[in-house]
Amino acid sequence: MTPPASAATPPSPLAIEPGSPAAWRIAIRPKTLWIATIPVLVATCLAWSLDGAFSAWIAAVALAAAVLMQVISNLQNDVGYTQRGAETGARIGLPRATAQGWLAPSAVRRAIVVAIVAAQVIALPLMLRGGWPIVLTSVSSTVAAWAYMGGPRPIAYTPFGEFTVFVFFGLVAVVGAYYVQAGTVPAAAWLAAAAIGLHAAAVLLVNNFRDRVHDLATGRRTLAAVVPAPLLLGLYTLLLVAPFALTLAIAAQVSGRWFLLPLLALPRAIGLARALPVAPAGAAQNALLFRTVMLEVAFGLLLSLGALLHRAT
């Protein structure tokens, strides 16, 4: 049985009206939706750049479906932690709407069902166009989004969260969005997908690094909770920097110098790698989390711009 919100976690200083749009915004976590948006943007620009394939409506539908997948995951994350009693006063992350009593768990569960149905309905034209690969992409992405904190053995309670994010917010998202527009997936698209996925995994890694002490106390054996801190910090650095090596491979593979544009974000990645080991717990680590998100955004925007300039020149 889940303890009442007041017992599970201390009240937040935020003045949030229960059931209000502000409460839903906290559960949905709009700042994280970039992780779903960037893969579709990169895939769309690459498809036009490398294969001359572009469809505004397909890109829009793919974007809507991807964002809904992230919403499903975020909502399930919020309610799942509360129902498992995994929210305690020791946690230093952002507040969860259900744990604070701002949203009823039953309301969030209904919203998850609505989002799942909406995602499949929205993705239906993509499935009809792309066939079984897109059907598999849509169904597996939905299952993964729900299973991150749902079911008897949530992914969030295992060391495989970062790998799951790499697969679904990198490989699956970019390759799927590329394929449904171009009908093919060249090597450069796979390289770009891996790069985006590595940065998405870095976002989750820094999130779990921040919460590792709390997670161990509540039974979550995330990668950050089971791997020694020095190795984890090394992995974070690798996840931040490796995508820039992949841009070199993309530029060489397509003979396009504009694909080197993402290297402009490399100093930001190095700064993050240096900041995490010395960041004090609390607000500083929350800031690093969002800076890691913005690194992925900057990298993705520069890669997309490079793709457009490659086509134009």
LOKE-250710 format. One record per residue: y, x, z of N, C-alpha, C, O in turn; residue in three letters. Coordinates in steps of 0.05 Angstrom, whole numbers, plus 32768, in hexadecimal, padded with zeros to 4 digits. Atoms other than C-alpha are relative to their C-alpha. Example, Ala and Ser with C-alpha at 12.3 -4.5 7.8 and 13.67 -1.06 7.14 Angstrom:
7FE8801280007FA680F6809C80188012800080188027800DALA;7FE87FF07FFF7FEB8111808F80167FF1800E802C7FFB8012SER;
% end
This chain:
7FE880118000800080008000801980128000801A8025800FMET;7FE77FF080018045801B7FEE80127FF8801780167FE1801CTHR;7FED80067FEA80758021802980197FF47FF5801F7FF97FDDPRO;7FE6800B800980B77FFC8024801280177FF7800F802E8000PRO;7FEE7FEC800A80ED80217FFF800F800F8016801380278014ALA;7FF17FF37FEB8113802E803F7FF08014800F7FFA8027801ASER;80127FED7FF280D68051805D7FF880177FEE7FF4802D7FF8ALA;800A7FEB801280C28077801F801580147FF9800E802C7FF5ALA;7FEB7FEE800981058095800F801A7FF7800D801E7FDF8010THR;7FE780087FF4814A8096802F80117FF27FEB800F7FF77FD3PRO;7FEF800F8012817E80688011801380137FF1801C80277FFBPRO;7FEE7FF0801081A780847FD8801D7FF9800680237FE2800DSER;7FE480067FFC81F2808B7FE0800D7FEF7FEA80237FE67FECPRO;7FF68010801781FA80677F9D80017FE380087FEE7FD88014LEU;7FFD801D7FFB821480207FA37FF67FF17FE780057FEC7FD5ALA;800D800D801781E47FFC7F747FF87FE480077FEA7FE0801BILE;8008801C7FFB81DC7FB17F717FE37FFC7FF67FDE80027FDFGLU;801C8005800981927F9E7F6F7FFE7FEF7FE7800C7FDA7FE5PRO;8003800F8019817D7F867F2A801680037FEC80157FF67FD7GLY;7FE97FFD801281BE7F9C7F0A7FFA80127FE97FE680217FE9SER;80037FED801681C67FC17EC88000801D800A7FF2802E7FFEPRO;80007FE47FF581D67FFF7EF17FE58008800B7FDC801F8008ALA;801A7FFB7FF681937FF97F137FEC80067FEA7FDC80197FECALA;80117FFB8017816F7FF47ED18006801A7FF27FF480287FE8TRP;7FF97FE7800C8196802E7EB67FF48018800F7FEC802C8003ARG;800C7FEB7FF0817D80597EF07FE280027FFA7FD880197FF8ILE;801D80008006813580457EE17FFA800B7FE47FE780197FDFALA;80047FF7801C813C80517E968008801D7FFB7FFD802A7FEAILE;7FF67FE48002816180947E9F800980077FE47FFC80167FD6ARG;7FF77FFC801B818A80947E5F8004801D7FF7800080247FE0PRO;7FFC7FE48007819980DF7E627FE6800D7FF67FE880217FE7LYS;80197FF58009814F80ED7E567FF87FF67FE47FE680027FD8THR;8008800B801A814D80C47E16800580137FE97FFB800F7FD3LEU;7FFC7FEC8014816681007DF07FE5800D7FF87FE180157FE1TRP;801A7FF38005811E811B7DF67FF17FF07FEB7FE07FFB7FDDILE;800C80118015810880E07DCA801080007FE680057FFD7FD1ALA;7FEE80028017814480E17D9C7FFF80197FEE7FFD80177FD6THR;7FFF7FE7800F8145812B7D877FE980047FED7FED800C7FD7ILE;80177FFC801380FE812D7D6980037FF07FE77FFD7FF97FD1PRO;7FFD80118018810E80F37D3A8017800B7FEF8014800B7FD6VAL;7FE97FF4800F815181127D267FF780187FF07FFC801B7FD9LEU;800A7FE7800D813081557D177FED7FF97FE97FF080057FD4VAL;80148007801580F781357CF0800E7FF47FE880077FFA7FD1ALA;7FF2800D80168127810A7CC7800F80147FEF800E80137FD6THR;7FF07FEC800F815481457CB47FED80137FF17FF3801B7FDBCYS;80137FEE800E811881717CA47FF37FF27FE87FEF7FFF7FD3LEU;800D800E801680F7813C7C7980127FFF7FE7800980027FD1ALA;7FED80008016813681367C4F8004801D7FF5800580217FDDTRP;7FFA7FE48008814181827C4E7FE9800B7FEF7FED80187FDBSER;80177FF2800C80FA81977C3B7FF27FF07FEA7FE67FFB7FD8LEU;800E8011801380DF815B7C1580117FEC7FF180077FDC7FE1ASP;7FEE8013800D811C81347BFF7FFB7FE3800880027FD17FF9GLY;8008801B7FF7810280F87C2680127FF7801780158005802BALA;7FEE800B7FEB813380CD7C4D80017FE27FFE80047FD77FE8PHE;7FFD801D7FFF813380857C62800E7FF9801A80037FFD8030SER;7FF180067FE88168806C7C927FF17FEC80127FF17FEF802AALA;800D80157FF08140802F7CA87FE7800C800E7FE180048025TRP;80177FF47FF3810180587CB58008801280177FFC8011802CILE;7FF67FEF7FEB8128808A7CDD80097FF0801880047FF7802FALA;7FF680117FEB814980527D057FE97FF480107FE97FF28028ALA;8018800C7FF3810680307D137FF1801580107FE9800F8027VAL;800E7FEA7FF180E580727D27800F800780198003800D802EALA;7FF07FF97FE9811F80817D557FFD7FEB80167FFA7FF1802DLEU;800380157FEC811B803D7D777FE58000800D7FE47FFD8026ALA;801B7FFF7FF480D080437D817FFE801880137FF280158028ALA;80027FE87FEF80D7808A7D9D800F7FFC801A800580038030ALA;7FF080057FE8810D80757DCE7FF17FED80137FF17FF0802BVAL;800F80137FEF80E3803A7DE67FE8800E800E7FE280088024LEU;80167FF17FF380A9806A7DF3800A800F80197FFD8010802EMET;7FF47FF27FE980D780937E2080077FEC801680047FF2802EGLN;7FF980157FED80EF80537E427FE77FF780107FE87FF48028VAL;801980077FF380A7803F7E507FF8801480157FF1800E802BILE;80077FEA7FEE809980827E6F80128001801880088004802FSER;7FED7FFE7FE980D880827E9A7FFC7FE880137FFC7FEC802BASN;800480177FEE80CC803B7EB47FE68003800F7FE57FFD8027LEU;801A7FFC7FF28083804A7EC38002801680157FF58014802AGLN;7FFC7FEB7FEC809880897EE6800E7FF6801980067FFC802FASN;7FF1800B7FE980C980637F127FEE7FEF80117FED7FF3802AASP;801080137FF0809A802C7F277FE7800D800A7FDD80068020VAL;80197FF37FF8805C80587F2A8003801180197FF28010802AGLY;7FFC7FF07FE8807980887F5D80037FEE80187FF87FF4802DTYR;7FFC80117FE9808F804F7F897FE67FF380097FE07FF28021THR;8018800E7FF9804D802A7F867FEC8013800D7FDB800B801DGLN;80127FED7FF48027806A7F98800B800C801A7FFE801D8026ARG;7FF47FF57FE8805580797FD28007801D7FFE8007802B8012GLY;7FFB7FE48005806880BA7FB3801E800880038025801E7FFDALA;7FE37FFA7FFC80B380B47FC280058005801E80017FF2802EGLU;7FF97FFA7FE480C780D68003801B800D8002802780147FEDTHR;7FE67FF47FFC810680F180218002801D7FF8801880277FF6GLY;80007FE4800780F18137800E800780057FE3800E801B7FDCALA;7FFB7FFC801D80FB812B7FC4801E80037FFB802F7FF58007ARG;7FE47FFA8004813C81477FA980097FF87FE480207FFE7FDCILE;7FF88009801A813C81277F6480117FE7800180197FDF8017GLY;7FF080188002816280EB7F4C7FF27FE8800C7FD97FE7800CLEU;800D80177FF4815680A87F6F7FF07FEF7FEC7FF77FEF7FD4PRO;801080138011812280777F5480087FE48008800A7FDD8020ARG;7FF6801B7FFB8138802F7F4D7FED7FEF80117FF77FE18022ALA;801280107FF180F980107F687FFD800A801D7FFB7FFA8030THR;80027FF47FE580F580407FA380187FF8801280157FF5802AALA;7FE880077FF1813C802E7FB780037FE2800480157FD98012GLN;7FFF801D7FFD812E7FE37FB180147FF47FED801B7FDC7FEFGLY;7FED800B8013815F7FDB7F777FF27FEF7FEB7FFE7FDD7FDFTRP;80108010801281287FC07F4A7FE57FFA800C7FD9800B801ALEU;801A80087FF680E97F9A7F5C7FEB800D7FEE7FEE800C7FD5ALA;80167FF4801080A97FBE7F457FF57FEC7FEB7FEF7FF47FD5PRO;800A8014801380927F7C7F2580127FFE7FE880097FFA7FD1SER;7FED8002801680D27F797EFB7FFD80187FED7FFF80167FD5ALA;80037FE8801180C87FC17EE37FE67FFF7FF17FE680077FD9VAL;801A8002800E807F7FB47ED280037FED7FE87FF87FF27FD3ARG;7FFB8013801780957F787EA78010800E7FEA800A800A7FD3ARG;7FF07FF2801480C97FA37E857FEF80147FF17FF480187FD9ALA;80127FED800E80937FD77E757FF07FF17FEB7FED7FFB7FD5ILE;800F8010801480697FA17E5380117FF97FE980097FFB7FD2VAL;7FEE8008801580A57F897E2C800680187FEE800680167FD5VAL;7FFA7FE8801080B57FD17E167FE880087FEF7FEB80117FD9ALA;80187FF9800F806D7FDE7E017FFD7FEE7FE87FF87FF77FD2ILE;800280138016806B7F9E7DD7801680067FEB801080067FD3VAL;7FEA7FFB801380AF7FAD7DB97FFC801A7FF08002801A7FD8ALA;80057FE6800E809B7FF57DA87FEC7FFC7FE97FF080077FD3ALA;801580058015805D7FDD7D82800B7FEF7FE980057FF47FD2GLN;7FF48011801480837FA67D5E801380107FEE8013800E7FD6VAL;7FEC7FF0800F80BB7FD57D4A7FF280157FEE7FFB801A7FD8ILE;800E7FEB800F8089800A7D337FEE7FF47FEA7FE480047FDAALA;8012800C801480617FD87D09800780087FE37FF5800F7FD4LEU;7FFA7FF8801B80877FE77CC87FF9801D7FFB7FF080247FE5PRO;80077FE48003807B80317CD47FE280037FFD7FD880137FEDLEU;801E80008002803080247CDE7FF77FF67FE57FE480017FDAMET;8007800A801B802D7FFC7C9E800680147FEB7FF780167FD7LEU;7FF87FEC8014805080337C787FEF801980027FE680247FEEARG;800D7FE67FFC802D806F7C977FE27FFE80037FD580138002GLY;801D80037FFD7FE780527CA17FF6800A801A8004800A802EGLY;800E7FFA7FE77FB580697CD5800D80178010800C80168028TRP;7FF37FEB7FF07FDA80AA7CE880167FF58012801A7FFE8028PRO;7FEA800B7FF1801680827CFE7FF67FEC801580027FE9802AILE;800C80137FEC7FEB804C7D207FF7801180187FFC8009802FVAL;800A7FEE7FEA7FCA80847D488017800C80108016800D8028LEU;7FE87FF57FF2800E80A37D57800C7FEC801380127FF2802ATHR;7FF380157FF0802B80617D707FEF7FF980197FFA7FF8802FSER;801280087FE97FEF804D7D9B7FFD8016801480008011802CVAL;80047FEA7FED7FE380927DB9801A8006800F8019800D8027SER;7FE77FFB7FF3802D809B7DC880057FEC8016800F7FF2802CSER;7FFD80157FEC802F80587DEC7FEE800580187FF78002802FTHR;80137FFB7FEB7FF180687E1480098018801180088017802AVAL;7FF77FE87FF1800C80AD7E2780197FF98011801B80038028ALA;7FE880077FF1805080907E3C7FF97FF0801980057FF5802EALA;800880107FE8802E805E7E6A7FEF801080137FF3800E802BTRP;80137FF17FEF7FF8808D7E83800D8017800F800080228021ALA;7FF37FEA7FF2802A80C27E9A80017FFA801E7FFC800B802FTYR;800080077FE48031809B7EDB7FF07FE780057FF17FDC801BMET;801080187FFC800280617ED07FE2800680007FD9801C7FFAGLY;801D7FFD80007FB780567ED97FF6800E801980068016802AGLY;800C7FF47FE87F8780737F0C8004801E8002800380298018PRO;7FFC7FE380007F9480BB7EF8801880077FEF801580107FD9ARG;7FE87FFB80107FDD80C37EE28002801D7FF77FFB802F8006PRO;7FFB7FE5800A7FEE80FF7EB78013800F8013801180278016ILE;7FEC7FF37FEF8028810C7EE77FF4800C80198001801C8027ALA;800E7FF57FE87FF5811C7F1E7FEF80187FF97FDF80218009TYR;80107FEA800A7FD581537EF4801280177FF6802A80137FF4THR;7FF07FEA800C7FEB81977ED880057FFD7FE2800F80107FD6PRO;7FFF8003801D7FEB817A7E9280197FF17FF6801A7FE97FDEPHE;7FE8800F8008802F81587E918010800E7FEA801880027FD7GLY;7FF07FF180148053818F7E6B7FF280017FE57FFE7FFF7FD0GLU;800F80008019801B81937E3780027FE57FF380057FE37FDAPHE;7FFE801B800B801E81477E2E801B7FFC7FF3801D7FF17FDDTHR;7FE58003800B8069814A7E23800380117FE7800E80087FD3VAL;80007FEF8018806181847DF27FF37FF17FE87FFE7FF27FD2PHE;800F800E8015802F815B7DCA80107FE87FF680147FE57FDEVAL;7FF5801A8008805281177DCA801E80007FFA80277FF17FE9PHE;7FE37FFE8006809C812A7DCC800780187FEF801E801E7FEBPHE;7FFC7FEA8013809281647D9D7FEF7FFB7FE77FF97FF27FD3GLY;801280028018805681657D6E7FFF7FE47FF580047FDF7FDDLEU;8004801B800A8049811A7D6A801A7FF47FF6801B7FE77FE1VAL;7FE6800D8007809281047D69800C800B7FE680137FFB7FD5ALA;7FF47FF4801880AB81357D347FEE7FFC7FE87FF77FF37FD3VAL;801380028017806D81367D087FFD7FE37FF77FFD7FDD7FDFVAL;8002801C8007806680EA7D0B80187FF67FF180157FE87FDDGLY;7FE88009800D80AE80DD7CF98004800D7FE5800F80007FD3ALA;7FFE7FF2801A80AB81107CC17FEC7FF37FED7FF47FEC7FD6TYR;8015800A8012806A80F57CA580077FE47FF680027FDE7FDETYR;7FFB801C8009808080AC7CA380167FFF7FEC80197FEB7FDDVAL;7FEB7FFF801480BC80C07C797FF8800F7FE77FFE80067FD1GLN;80067FEF8017809F80F67C4C7FE47FFD7FF67FDE80047FDFALA;801C80038008805580E67C4A7FF0801A80017FD9801B7FF8GLY;800C7FE67FFE8045812F7C57800D800F8017802280078021THR;7FF57FF07FEA805081637C8E7FFD801D7FFA7FE780287FFDVAL;80027FE38006806081AB7C797FFF8010801A800380068030PRO;80027FEE7FE9805681E77CA7801A80018010801A80038028ALA;7FE77FFE7FF280A081EA7CB780057FE9801380117FEC8028ALA;7FFD80177FEE809E81A47CD57FEF800480197FF87FFC802FALA;80117FFB7FE9806481B87D02800E80158012800D8012802BTRP;7FF27FEC7FF0808C81F57D1880177FF48010801C7FFA8027LEU;7FE9800D7FF380C981CB7D277FF67FED801680027FEC802BALA;800B80117FEC809E81997D4C7FF8800F80197FFC80068030ALA;80087FEF7FE9808281D07D788018800980108018800A8028ALA;7FE77FF77FF280C881EA7D87800C7FEA801180137FEF8028ALA;7FF580167FF180E181A67D9C7FEF7FF980187FF97FF4802EILE;801380067FEB80A3819A7DC58002801480177FFF800C802EGLY;7FFE7FEB7FEB80AB81DC7DEB80187FFB801180177FFE802ALEU;7FE880067FF080F181CA7E007FFD7FE7801080067FE58027HIS;800680197FF080DB81847E157FEF800780187FF37FFC802EALA;80117FF87FEA80A581A47E3F800F800F8015800A800D802DALA;7FEF7FF17FED80D981D27E5F800F7FEC801280147FF28029ALA;7FF280147FF080FF81947E757FEE7FF680177FF77FF5802EVAL;8012800A7FEB80C281797E9B7FFA801680137FF78011802BLEU;80077FEA7FEE80B281BE7EB6801580058015800F8008802DLEU;7FEB7FFB7FEC80F681C77ED780027FE8801380087FEB802BVAL;800180187FEF80F1817F7EF17FEB800380167FEF7FFE802DASN;80167FFD7FED80AE818E7F118003801880127FFA80188029ASN;7FFA7FE97FEF80C581D27F2A80127FF78018800E7FFF802EPHE;7FEE800A7FEB80FC81AF7F507FF17FF080167FF77FF2802DARG;800E80127FEE80CB817D7F6F7FE6800B800B7FD77FFC8017ASP;801B7FF77FFB809081AB7F7A7FF77FFE801E7FE07FF78023ARG;800780037FE4809281AB7FC77FFA7FE380077FE67FDD8014VAL;8004801D7FFB809981607FCA7FE77FF67FF37FD87FE77FFFHIS;80178009800F806381567F967FE68008800E7FD37FF88010ASP;80187FF77FF28030817F7FBC7FFB7FEF80197FE57FE88020LEU;800280107FE8803F81567FFA7FF67FE47FFA7FEB7FD6800CALA;8008801B8007803281157FD57FE77FFF7FEE7FE17FEA7FE3THR;80198000800F7FF3812B7FB0800280057FE37FEE80037FD4GLY;7FFD7FFA801C8010813C7F6D7FFB801E7FFB8009802F8006ARG;80067FE580077FF1817B7F50800A80067FE47FFA800B7FD2ARG;7FF37FFA8019802281887F187FFC801E7FFA7FF4802D800CTHR;80027FE38007802381CB7EF3801280108013800B8025801CLEU;7FEE7FF27FEE805F81DE7F1E7FF68002801C7FFD8014802BALA;800B80007FE5803981CD7F5D7FE8801380047FE3801C801AALA;80187FF07FFD7FFB81F67F4E8002801D7FF57FF2802E7FFCVAL;7FFC7FE5800B801682337F298015800E8011802980038018VAL;7FED7FF17FF08039826A7F51801C80007FF2801E80017FDAPRO;7FE48002800A808582687F4A800780167FEB8013800F7FD7ALA;7FF97FEB8014808C82AC7F257FF47FFA7FE580017FFD7FD0PRO;800D80078019805A82967EF0800E7FE87FF380127FE67FDBLEU;7FF38019800A807C82527EEA801B80077FF480237FFC7FDFLEU;7FE67FF8800B80C082727EE07FFD800F7FE6800E800C7FD4LEU;80067FF3801980A2829E7EAA7FFA7FEC7FEA80027FF07FD3GLY;800680158013808682617E8880197FF17FF7801C7FEB7FE0LEU;7FE7800E800780C9823E7E8B801080117FEC801B80067FD9TYR;7FF27FEF801380E9827A7E697FF37FFF7FE580017FFE7FD0THR;800F8001801A80B382797E3380067FE67FF2800B7FE67FDALEU;7FFB801A800C80BD822F7E27801D7FFE7FF580227FF17FE1LEU;7FE4800080098108823A7E20800480117FE88013800A7FD6LEU;7FFA7FEB8015810682777DF27FEE7FFE7FE87FF780037FD2VAL;80128000801680C8826D7DC780097FEF7FE880057FF77FD1ALA;7FF7800F801780E882367D9C8012800F7FEE8013800A7FD6PRO;7FEE7FF08011811B82697D837FF080127FEE7FF880187FD8PHE;80127FF1801280E282947D697FF57FEF7FEA7FF17FF87FD4ALA;800A8012801480C782577D4680157FFA7FEA800E7FF57FD3LEU;7FEC80038014810A824E7D23800080177FEC800580137FD4THR;80027FE98013810282947D067FE97FFB7FED7FEB80017FD5LEU;80178006801180BE827E7CEC80077FEB7FEB7FFE7FEC7FD4ALA;7FF88015801380DC823F7CCD8011800C7FEA800D80067FD3ILE;7FEE7FF48014811382667CAB7FF180127FEC7FF780127FD5ALA;80107FF0801280E182977C8F7FEE7FEF7FEE7FEA7FF67FD7ALA;80148010800E80B082617C7A800D7FF17FE880017FEE7FD3GLN;7FF2800F801580E4823A7C51801680107FF2802480067FE1VAL;7FEB7FEF800B811182757C40801B7FF48003802B7FF27FEFSER;7FE7800D7FFB814C82537C60800F800B801780078008802EGLY;7FF17FF37FEB818082787C87800D7FEC801380127FF3802AARG;7FF380147FEE81A082387CA27FEE7FF880177FF87FED802BTRP;801280077FEA8162822D7CCC8002801480187FF58010802CPHE;7FFB7FEE7FEA817A82677CF780177FF68012801C80028027LEU;7FEA800B7FF081B3823C7D127FF87FFB801E80098000802FLEU;800780047FE4818C82297D5280038019801180048017802APRO;7FFD7FE87FF0819282727D67801A8001800F801D80108022LEU;7FE680017FF281D982617D7C7FFC7FF5801C800D7FFA802ELEU;8005800B7FE581BA823D7DB87FF0801380117FEA800C8028ALA;80117FEE7FF0819182797DCE800D800A801A8000800B802ELEU;7FF37FF87FE681C582927E017FFE7FEA80157FFB7FF1802DPRO;800280167FEC81C2824D7E227FE48001800C7FE17FFD8024ARG;801B7FFF7FF6817682547E287FFD801780137FF080148028ALA;80027FE97FEE817C82997E46800E7FFB801A800480038030ILE;7FF280077FE881AF827F7E777FF07FEE80137FF07FF2802BGLY;801180117FF0818082497E8E7FE9800F800D7FE2800B8024LEU;80177FF07FF68146827A7E968009801180187FFA8015802BALA;7FF67FF07FEA817282A47EC380097FEF801880097FF8802FARG;7FF580117FEB818E826A7EEA7FEB7FF380137FF07FF1802BALA;8013800E7FF0814F82477F017FF5801080197FF48004802ELEU;800B7FF17FE98133827F7F2E801380018018800A8004802FPRO;7FEC7FFD7FEB817482817F56800E7FE68008801F7FE68019VAL;7FF380197FFA818782387F567FF77FF4801A7FDF7FF2801FALA;8008800C7FE7818882197F9B7FF57FE47FFC7FFD7FD77FE8PRO;800C801A8003816081DA7FA680167FEB8002802A7FEE8010ALA;7FED80167FFE818581997F9B80107FFC7FE680047FFD7FD0GLY;7FEF8006801781C0818B7F6D7FFF80157FEB8000800F7FD3ALA;80007FEA801481BC81CF7F4C7FE87FFE7FEE7FEA80037FD6ALA;801880038010817581C37F3580017FE77FEF7FF67FE67FD8GLN;7FFB801880118187817D7F1D801180077FE8800C7FFD7FD2ASN;7FEF7FF8801681BE819C7EF47FF180117FEC7FF6800E7FD4ALA;80107FF08013818D81CE7ED67FEE7FEF7FEF7FE87FF47FD8LEU;80118013800E816081947EC3800F7FF57FE880057FF57FD1LEU;7FF1800B8016819781747E9A800A80157FEC800E800F7FD5PHE;7FF97FEA801281AD81B77E7E7FE980077FED7FED800E7FD6ARG;80177FFB8011816681C07E647FFD7FEA7FEB7FF77FF07FD4THR;8000801680148169817B7E43801580077FEB800F80037FD3VAL;7FEB7FFB801481AB818F7E227FFA80197FEF8004801B7FD9MET;80097FEA8011818B81D07E0A7FF07FF57FE97FF37FFD7FD2LEU;8010800C8015815881A77DE480127FF17FEC800E7FF27FD4GLU;7FED800E80128191817C7DC9800F80137FEE8010800F7FD6VAL;7FF17FEC801081B981B87DB27FEE800D7FEB7FF6800F7FD4ALA;80137FF48012817C81D87D937FF97FED7FE97FF97FF47FD2PHE;800780148015816881987D6F80177FFA7FED80127FF67FD5GLY;7FE98006801281AE818A7D55800580187FED800A80137FD5LEU;7FFC7FE9801181B581D17D3B7FE980037FEB7FEF800A7FD4LEU;80167FFF8014817081CE7D1A80047FEA7FEB7FFF7FEF7FD3LEU;7FFB801680138182818B7CFA801780077FED801580037FD5SER;7FEA7FF7801181C481A77CE17FF780157FED7FFF80157FD6LEU;800B7FEC801181A081E37CC67FF07FF57FE97FF27FFE7FD2GLY;8010800D8015817081B67CA080127FF37FEB800D7FF57FD3ALA;7FED800E801381AA818E7C82800E80157FEE801180117FD6LEU;7FF27FEC800F81CF81CD7C6D7FED800E7FEC7FF580167FD7LEU;80147FF48012818F81EA7C4F7FFD7FEF7FE77FFB7FFA7FD1HIS;800380128017818881AD7C23801980007FEF801880007FD6ARG;7FE78002800E81D281AC7C11800680197FEF801480187FDBALA;7FFA7FE7800E81D381F57BFB7FE9800A7FF07FEA801F7FE3THR;
% end
